Amino acid sequence: MPRSLVLLLFYLFAPRPCFSDDGSPNSTEFVSGWVSSPDGRGTFDIIQSCLFTIFLCTWSALHLNLPAKNERHLYHILRKVKWMIQTLLGPEFIVWLAVGQRFEASDSVCKFKELGYPQWTLRHGFYANMGGIVIIAPDCKAFPITARRVHYLVAQKLMPFPDISMEEVWDKSKADLLTKLLVCSQILWLVIQVLARLIQHIQVTTLELITLSYVLCTCATYIMWLHKPLDVERPTRITLNVSIRSVLVQAGPVAAEPYKQNPLDLVDNQAPCWWINAQKYLGFRVEPRERPLPRFTNDKFPNVGLGFETLFYFVIAHAFTGIHLAGWNLEAFPTAIERDLWRAASLVMAGCIVACWFLEGTQEQFRQGRVMRWQRWLSSIAKNNRSDSSATEHSVPPLTVPSREEAMAHPNFIPLWEFLLFVPVSLTYSIARLYIMAEVFAGLRSLPEGAFETVDWTNLILHV
């Protein structure tokens, strides 16, 4: 490495006092290096408490879909490890998935209630959408069906209503009360510690601040997946009295196209999905390769709707970035440039989430078949052009906007314009996010003296 580059890095990141926004030197005294903990909390205490909490949050909050039949348990564990890593990189996106899954489960409850089956609950909706109901037909391999597919088969009188009680569904869940109590107690202890330090004006580190953001996302995910069974391995199998061929014949021309995932794609093809649609779109290998699909993947782009779930995610996403912005005036940065980069990265994350919110909301209009004003305007222009040029041989074809039913039956994958806009936004967000994650550990090399002070619980309790 050139000597000039080494000197530049040393100048930028060598621990030295920060300067306040008004230009005056910061009087906070910093301690460099590893600090032991015989008389107070040390560097290891800060790292151990935060990393243990983050591990519990990212591991216990995951409620993945059912594995395929005869799939090795090791593959299921590795899949959960992969999703834990993704949760570490972006816990707010796991909340997004949970919000979308709850909306789809809630939507299935409304549809079954209209059909005359009020006994269908959120728990049933989650159970079906995670691959908990598998149908067996005489002319096809067994495959899982979503709640929407169950509704279609029951409404068309092709399958009896699944006689599955809430207790039976919950018995399949591996939800461990002791594990949840451990997670909740560790989360509560960390939150109490941080609040106590703020009350007594004791320094809080950026690692503790970032851990609070994981705690927020974990609590939000718990709320959204409250009725979703955990680590179910064996589904409920239902035998159809009719063949899949007869189901497709009864559906009519809409079932003429070859299916891509399973024979009931005409009802719900689970698109768009990263592992199945985006991998193929980008030229990568698509897994699983078996058809019909033996299981539902966990990366289906969620439909968050326009109701309570949307408002909930809106609040959580902005609270998540708000926690990072709370470190704006934190005196835990070794250098002024790290503090400024933290501020910039936090603002970039907040802006990217707003941009993604707008892009996804716009695309949702297409997926759901909702026509916006500008779409109506373009459609009217196309119709006028067609009427004006009706006498010509080559008239302009009209702009067609699909109905809600057509859009739901054949949801579009991400269009090119959204893909081109999402790529720079996602890359910008990822860079800002990676800097935040790197800084929380790089900042441990030099912390203010107050970061190693312990809370005076006696004084705090007496004042409370």
C-alpha positions as CSV (number, residue, x, y, z in Angstrom):
1,M,0.0,0.0,0.0
2,P,1.5,3.4,-0.9
3,R,2.8,5.4,2.0
4,S,0.6,8.4,1.1
5,L,-2.5,6.3,1.3
6,V,-1.5,5.0,4.7
7,L,-1.0,8.5,6.0
8,L,-4.3,9.6,4.6
9,L,-6.2,6.8,6.3
10,F,-4.3,7.5,9.5
11,Y,-5.3,11.2,9.3
12,L,-8.9,10.4,8.7
13,F,-9.5,7.6,11.2
14,A,-6.9,8.1,13.9
15,P,-8.7,8.6,17.3
16,R,-8.8,12.3,18.2
17,P,-11.4,14.6,19.8
18,C,-14.4,15.5,17.7
19,F,-15.4,19.0,17.2
20,S,-18.9,20.3,17.9
21,D,-21.1,21.7,15.1
22,D,-20.1,25.2,16.1
23,G,-16.4,24.4,15.6
24,S,-15.4,24.3,19.3
25,P,-13.4,21.2,20.5
26,N,-15.4,18.5,22.2
27,S,-14.3,18.1,25.8
28,T,-15.2,14.4,26.0
29,E,-12.3,12.2,27.0
30,F,-11.8,9.1,25.0
31,V,-10.2,5.7,26.0
32,S,-8.4,3.9,23.2
33,G,-8.0,0.1,23.0
34,W,-9.5,-2.8,24.8
35,V,-10.9,-2.0,28.3
36,S,-11.2,-4.7,30.9
37,S,-14.1,-4.9,33.4
38,P,-12.9,-5.4,36.9
39,D,-14.4,-2.2,38.3
40,G,-17.2,-1.5,35.7
41,R,-18.3,-2.6,32.4
42,G,-15.6,-3.2,29.7
43,T,-15.4,-3.6,26.0
44,F,-16.3,-7.3,26.2
45,D,-19.5,-6.5,28.3
46,I,-20.7,-4.1,25.6
47,I,-20.0,-6.5,22.7
48,Q,-21.3,-9.6,24.5
49,S,-24.6,-8.0,25.5
50,C,-25.4,-6.4,22.2
51,L,-24.3,-9.4,20.0
52,F,-26.2,-11.9,22.1
53,T,-29.3,-9.7,21.9
54,I,-28.9,-9.4,18.1
55,F,-28.5,-13.1,17.7
56,L,-31.6,-13.9,19.7
57,C,-33.6,-11.3,17.7
58,T,-32.5,-12.5,14.2
59,W,-32.8,-16.2,15.0
60,S,-35.9,-16.5,17.0
61,A,-38.0,-14.1,15.0
62,L,-37.8,-16.1,11.8
63,H,-40.9,-18.1,10.9
64,L,-40.0,-19.8,7.6
65,N,-42.2,-21.8,5.3
66,L,-42.4,-25.6,5.4
67,P,-39.5,-27.6,3.9
68,A,-40.1,-30.0,1.0
69,K,-41.0,-33.6,1.7
70,N,-38.0,-35.8,2.6
71,E,-35.8,-32.8,2.7
72,R,-32.8,-33.2,4.9
73,H,-33.0,-31.4,8.2
74,L,-29.5,-29.9,7.6
75,Y,-30.9,-28.0,4.5
76,H,-33.6,-26.5,6.7
77,I,-31.0,-25.4,9.2
78,L,-28.8,-23.9,6.5
79,R,-31.8,-22.1,5.0
80,K,-32.6,-20.5,8.4
81,V,-28.9,-19.5,8.8
82,K,-29.1,-17.8,5.4
83,W,-32.2,-15.9,6.4
84,M,-30.6,-15.0,9.7
85,I,-27.7,-13.4,7.8
86,Q,-30.3,-11.5,5.6
87,T,-32.0,-10.4,8.8
88,L,-28.7,-9.1,10.1
89,L,-28.1,-7.1,6.9
90,G,-31.7,-5.7,6.7
91,P,-34.1,-6.4,9.6
92,E,-36.6,-3.9,8.2
93,F,-37.1,-6.0,5.1
94,I,-38.0,-9.0,7.2
95,V,-40.6,-6.8,8.8
96,W,-41.8,-6.0,5.2
97,L,-42.2,-9.7,4.5
98,A,-44.0,-10.4,7.7
99,V,-46.4,-7.4,7.1
100,G,-47.2,-8.7,3.6
101,Q,-47.8,-12.3,4.8
102,R,-50.2,-11.0,7.5
103,F,-52.1,-9.0,4.9
104,E,-52.5,-12.1,2.7
105,A,-53.6,-14.2,5.7
106,S,-56.1,-11.5,6.7
107,D,-57.4,-11.2,3.2
108,S,-58.0,-15.0,3.1
109,V,-60.1,-14.7,6.3
110,C,-62.4,-12.1,4.7
111,K,-62.8,-14.2,1.5
112,F,-63.7,-17.4,3.5
113,K,-66.1,-15.4,5.6
114,E,-67.9,-14.2,2.5
115,L,-68.0,-17.8,1.3
116,G,-69.7,-18.9,4.6
117,Y,-66.8,-20.3,6.5
118,P,-66.1,-18.0,9.5
119,Q,-64.1,-20.7,11.2
120,W,-61.2,-19.9,8.9
121,T,-58.8,-17.8,10.9
122,L,-55.5,-15.9,10.6
123,R,-53.8,-19.0,11.8
124,H,-55.3,-21.0,9.0
125,G,-54.3,-18.4,6.5
126,F,-50.7,-18.4,7.6
127,Y,-50.6,-22.1,7.7
128,A,-51.8,-22.5,4.2
129,N,-49.6,-19.8,2.7
130,M,-46.5,-21.3,4.3
131,G,-47.2,-24.7,2.6
132,G,-49.1,-26.3,5.4
133,I,-51.9,-27.7,3.1
134,V,-50.9,-30.2,0.4
135,I,-53.3,-31.7,-2.1
136,I,-53.0,-35.2,-3.5
137,A,-54.6,-35.8,-6.9
138,P,-54.7,-39.1,-8.9
139,D,-53.0,-37.6,-12.0
140,C,-50.4,-35.3,-10.4
141,K,-47.6,-35.2,-7.8
142,A,-48.7,-33.8,-4.4
143,F,-48.1,-30.1,-4.1
144,P,-48.8,-27.3,-1.6
145,I,-51.6,-24.8,-2.2
146,T,-52.0,-21.3,-0.8
147,A,-55.1,-20.0,1.0
148,R,-56.2,-18.4,-2.2
149,R,-56.0,-21.7,-4.0
150,V,-57.9,-23.4,-1.2
151,H,-60.6,-20.8,-1.5
152,Y,-60.9,-21.4,-5.2
153,L,-61.2,-25.1,-4.9
154,V,-63.7,-24.9,-2.1
155,A,-65.8,-22.2,-3.9
156,Q,-65.8,-24.3,-7.1
157,K,-66.9,-27.3,-5.0
158,L,-63.8,-29.2,-6.1
159,M,-62.6,-29.8,-2.6
160,P,-64.3,-29.9,0.8
161,F,-63.5,-27.2,3.3
162,P,-60.4,-28.3,5.2
163,D,-61.5,-29.6,8.6
164,I,-58.5,-28.3,10.5
165,S,-58.9,-26.8,13.9
166,M,-56.8,-23.9,15.3
167,E,-55.5,-26.3,18.0
168,E,-54.4,-28.8,15.4
169,V,-52.5,-26.1,13.5
170,W,-50.9,-24.8,16.6
171,D,-49.9,-28.3,17.8
172,K,-47.7,-28.5,14.7
173,S,-45.9,-25.3,15.7
174,K,-42.5,-25.6,17.5
175,A,-43.0,-22.4,19.3
176,D,-41.1,-22.7,22.6
177,L,-42.4,-20.5,25.4
178,L,-39.0,-20.7,27.3
179,T,-37.1,-19.4,24.2
180,K,-39.5,-16.5,23.7
181,L,-39.2,-15.7,27.4
182,L,-35.4,-15.7,27.1
183,V,-35.6,-13.4,24.1
184,C,-38.1,-11.0,25.7
185,S,-36.2,-10.8,28.9
186,Q,-32.9,-10.1,27.1
187,I,-34.6,-7.4,25.0
188,L,-36.2,-5.9,28.0
189,W,-33.0,-5.8,29.9
190,L,-31.1,-4.1,27.1
191,V,-33.9,-1.5,26.6
192,I,-33.9,-0.8,30.4
193,Q,-30.1,-0.4,30.4
194,V,-30.1,2.1,27.5
195,L,-33.0,4.1,28.9
196,A,-31.3,4.2,32.3
197,R,-28.1,5.4,30.8
198,L,-29.9,8.2,28.9
199,I,-31.8,9.2,32.1
200,Q,-28.5,9.5,34.0
201,H,-26.7,11.2,31.0
202,I,-24.2,8.3,30.6
203,Q,-22.7,7.7,27.2
204,V,-24.4,5.1,24.9
205,T,-22.3,3.4,22.2
206,T,-23.4,3.2,18.5
207,L,-23.4,-0.6,18.9
208,E,-26.1,-0.3,21.6
209,L,-28.0,2.1,19.4
210,I,-28.0,-0.2,16.4
211,T,-29.1,-3.1,18.7
212,L,-32.2,-1.1,19.6
213,S,-33.1,-1.0,15.9
214,Y,-32.9,-4.8,15.8
215,V,-35.1,-5.0,18.9
216,L,-37.7,-2.7,17.2
217,C,-37.8,-4.9,14.1
218,T,-38.0,-8.1,16.1
219,C,-40.9,-6.8,18.1
220,A,-42.7,-5.7,14.9
221,T,-42.0,-9.1,13.3
222,Y,-43.4,-10.9,16.4
223,I,-46.6,-8.8,16.2
224,M,-47.1,-9.6,12.5
225,W,-46.3,-13.3,12.8
226,L,-48.1,-13.7,16.1
227,H,-50.5,-16.2,14.5
228,K,-48.0,-17.9,12.2
229,P,-46.8,-21.4,13.3
230,L,-43.1,-21.8,13.9
231,D,-40.9,-24.5,12.3
232,V,-43.7,-26.8,11.1
233,E,-42.2,-29.7,9.3
234,R,-45.2,-31.9,8.2
235,P,-48.2,-30.5,6.3
236,T,-51.8,-31.6,6.3
237,R,-52.5,-33.7,3.3
238,I,-55.9,-33.6,1.6
239,T,-56.9,-36.0,-1.2
240,L,-58.9,-34.6,-4.1
241,N,-61.8,-36.7,-5.4
242,V,-61.3,-35.2,-8.9
243,S,-58.3,-35.1,-11.2
244,I,-56.2,-32.0,-11.8
245,R,-57.1,-32.3,-15.5
246,S,-60.8,-31.9,-14.7
247,V,-60.0,-28.9,-12.5
248,L,-58.2,-27.2,-15.4
249,V,-60.9,-28.1,-17.9
250,Q,-63.5,-26.6,-15.7
251,A,-61.4,-23.4,-15.4
252,G,-61.6,-22.9,-19.2
253,P,-59.2,-21.1,-21.5
254,V,-57.4,-19.3,-18.6
255,A,-55.8,-22.7,-17.8
256,A,-54.6,-23.3,-21.3
257,E,-51.0,-22.1,-20.7
258,P,-48.5,-24.5,-19.2
259,Y,-47.9,-23.9,-15.6
260,K,-44.6,-22.6,-14.2
261,Q,-44.9,-23.6,-10.5
262,N,-47.9,-25.9,-10.1
263,P,-51.1,-26.6,-12.0
264,L,-53.1,-24.0,-10.0
265,D,-51.0,-21.1,-11.2
266,L,-54.2,-19.8,-12.8
267,V,-55.4,-18.9,-9.3
268,D,-52.2,-17.7,-7.7
269,N,-48.8,-18.1,-9.2
270,Q,-46.9,-16.7,-6.2
271,A,-45.3,-14.0,-8.4
272,P,-43.2,-12.0,-8.2
273,C,-40.7,-14.1,-6.2
274,W,-36.9,-13.5,-6.1
275,W,-35.8,-17.1,-6.1
276,I,-38.0,-18.2,-8.9
277,N,-38.7,-15.1,-11.0
278,A,-35.7,-12.8,-10.4
279,Q,-33.1,-15.6,-10.6
280,K,-34.3,-16.6,-14.0
281,Y,-34.7,-12.9,-15.0
282,L,-31.0,-12.3,-14.2
283,G,-29.9,-15.5,-15.8
284,F,-29.1,-17.4,-12.6
285,R,-30.0,-21.0,-11.8
286,V,-33.5,-21.4,-10.5
287,E,-34.2,-23.5,-7.4
288,P,-36.0,-25.7,-6.6
289,R,-36.1,-27.3,-10.1
290,E,-38.8,-29.9,-9.4
291,R,-42.3,-29.2,-10.8
292,P,-44.8,-29.0,-9.3
293,L,-42.9,-27.0,-6.7
294,P,-42.5,-29.2,-3.6
295,R,-42.5,-26.2,-1.2
296,F,-43.1,-22.4,-1.1
297,T,-40.0,-20.2,-1.1
298,N,-39.7,-17.6,1.6
299,D,-38.8,-14.7,-0.7
300,K,-42.1,-13.8,-2.4
301,F,-42.4,-10.1,-2.8
302,P,-45.2,-9.2,-0.4
303,N,-48.5,-7.5,-1.0
304,V,-48.9,-5.1,1.9
305,G,-52.2,-3.7,0.7
306,L,-53.5,-0.3,1.7
307,G,-54.8,-0.9,5.2
308,F,-53.5,-1.4,8.8
309,E,-50.5,-3.4,7.7
310,T,-49.3,-0.5,5.4
311,L,-49.6,2.0,8.2
312,F,-47.8,-0.3,10.6
313,Y,-44.9,-0.8,8.3
314,F,-44.7,2.9,7.5
315,V,-44.3,3.6,11.2
316,I,-41.8,0.8,11.8
317,A,-39.6,1.6,8.8
318,H,-39.3,5.3,9.7
319,A,-38.8,4.5,13.4
320,F,-36.0,2.2,12.3
321,T,-34.2,4.9,10.4
322,G,-35.1,7.3,13.3
323,I,-33.0,5.3,15.7
324,H,-30.0,5.7,13.4
325,L,-30.7,9.4,13.2
326,A,-30.8,9.5,17.0
327,G,-27.0,9.2,16.9
328,W,-26.8,12.6,15.2
329,N,-25.3,14.3,18.2
330,L,-23.9,11.1,19.9
331,E,-20.4,11.7,21.4
332,A,-19.3,8.1,20.8
333,F,-17.5,8.7,17.5
334,P,-13.7,8.6,17.6
335,T,-13.4,11.2,14.8
336,A,-15.4,14.0,13.3
337,I,-15.4,12.4,9.9
338,E,-17.0,9.2,11.2
339,R,-19.7,11.2,12.9
340,D,-20.4,13.1,9.7
341,L,-20.5,9.9,7.6
342,W,-22.9,8.4,10.2
343,R,-25.2,11.3,9.7
344,A,-25.0,11.1,5.9
345,A,-25.6,7.3,5.9
346,S,-28.6,7.7,8.2
347,L,-30.1,10.4,5.9
348,V,-29.4,8.2,2.9
349,M,-31.2,5.2,4.5
350,A,-34.2,7.3,5.3
351,G,-34.4,8.7,1.8
352,C,-34.0,5.3,0.2
353,I,-36.8,3.8,2.2
354,V,-39.1,6.6,1.1
355,A,-38.0,6.0,-2.5
356,C,-38.6,2.3,-2.2
357,W,-42.0,2.9,-0.6
358,F,-43.0,5.1,-3.6
359,L,-41.7,2.7,-6.2
360,E,-43.3,-0.4,-4.6
361,G,-46.6,1.4,-4.0
362,T,-46.7,2.4,-7.7
363,Q,-46.0,-1.1,-8.9
364,E,-48.6,-2.4,-6.5
365,Q,-51.2,-0.6,-8.5
366,F,-50.2,-2.6,-11.5
367,R,-50.1,-5.9,-9.7
368,Q,-53.6,-5.3,-8.1
369,G,-55.1,-4.0,-11.3
370,R,-55.9,-0.6,-9.8
371,V,-56.0,2.2,-12.4
372,M,-54.3,5.5,-11.4
373,R,-55.3,8.8,-13.0
374,W,-52.2,9.0,-15.2
375,Q,-53.0,5.5,-16.5
376,R,-56.5,6.6,-17.4
377,W,-55.1,9.7,-19.1
378,L,-52.7,7.6,-21.2
379,S,-55.5,5.2,-22.0
380,S,-57.8,8.0,-23.2
381,I,-55.1,9.4,-25.4
382,A,-54.5,6.0,-27.0
383,K,-58.3,5.6,-27.6
384,N,-58.5,9.1,-29.2
385,N,-55.5,8.3,-31.4
386,R,-57.1,5.1,-32.5
387,S,-60.4,6.8,-33.4
388,D,-58.6,9.5,-35.3
389,S,-56.6,7.0,-37.3
390,S,-59.4,4.5,-37.8
391,A,-59.4,5.2,-41.6
392,T,-55.8,4.4,-41.9
393,E,-54.5,0.9,-42.5
394,H,-52.2,0.8,-39.5
395,S,-54.0,2.3,-36.5
396,V,-52.4,2.7,-33.1
397,P,-53.5,-0.1,-30.7
398,P,-55.2,1.0,-27.5
399,L,-53.4,1.0,-24.2
400,T,-55.0,-1.7,-22.2
401,V,-55.1,-1.6,-18.4
402,P,-55.9,-5.0,-16.8
403,S,-58.8,-5.4,-14.5
404,R,-58.2,-6.3,-10.8
405,E,-59.3,-9.9,-11.5
406,E,-56.9,-10.2,-14.5
407,A,-54.0,-8.7,-12.6
408,M,-54.5,-10.9,-9.5
409,A,-54.7,-14.0,-11.8
410,H,-51.6,-13.0,-13.7
411,P,-49.5,-10.7,-11.5
412,N,-46.7,-9.0,-13.5
413,F,-43.1,-9.2,-12.5
414,I,-41.1,-6.1,-11.8
415,P,-41.2,-4.0,-15.0
416,L,-38.0,-2.7,-16.6
417,W,-38.5,0.9,-15.4
418,E,-38.9,-0.1,-11.8
419,F,-35.9,-2.5,-12.0
420,L,-33.7,0.3,-13.4
421,L,-34.8,2.6,-10.6
422,F,-34.6,0.0,-7.8
423,V,-31.0,-0.9,-8.6
424,P,-29.3,2.4,-7.8
425,V,-31.6,3.0,-4.8
426,S,-30.8,-0.5,-3.5
427,L,-27.1,-0.1,-4.1
428,T,-27.1,3.3,-2.4
429,Y,-29.0,1.9,0.6
430,S,-26.7,-1.1,0.8
431,I,-23.6,1.1,0.9
432,A,-25.0,3.3,3.6
433,R,-26.1,0.2,5.6
434,L,-22.7,-1.4,5.3
435,Y,-21.0,1.7,6.6
436,I,-23.3,1.8,9.6
437,M,-22.6,-1.8,10.4
438,A,-18.8,-1.3,10.0
439,E,-18.8,1.9,12.1
440,V,-20.5,0.3,15.1
441,F,-17.5,-2.1,15.4
442,A,-14.8,0.3,14.2
443,G,-15.9,2.9,16.8
444,L,-15.1,0.4,19.6
445,R,-11.4,1.1,19.1
446,S,-11.9,4.4,20.9
447,L,-14.8,5.1,23.2
448,P,-15.6,8.0,25.6
449,E,-14.9,7.3,29.2
450,G,-18.6,7.6,30.0
451,A,-19.3,4.5,27.9
452,F,-17.6,2.4,30.5
453,E,-19.5,3.8,33.4
454,T,-22.2,1.6,35.0
455,V,-25.8,2.7,35.9
456,D,-26.3,3.7,39.5
457,W,-29.5,1.6,39.9
458,T,-29.9,2.6,43.6
459,N,-30.0,6.3,42.7
460,L,-32.3,5.6,39.7
461,I,-34.8,3.6,41.7
462,L,-35.0,6.2,44.4
463,H,-35.7,9.0,41.9
464,V,-38.3,6.8,40.2
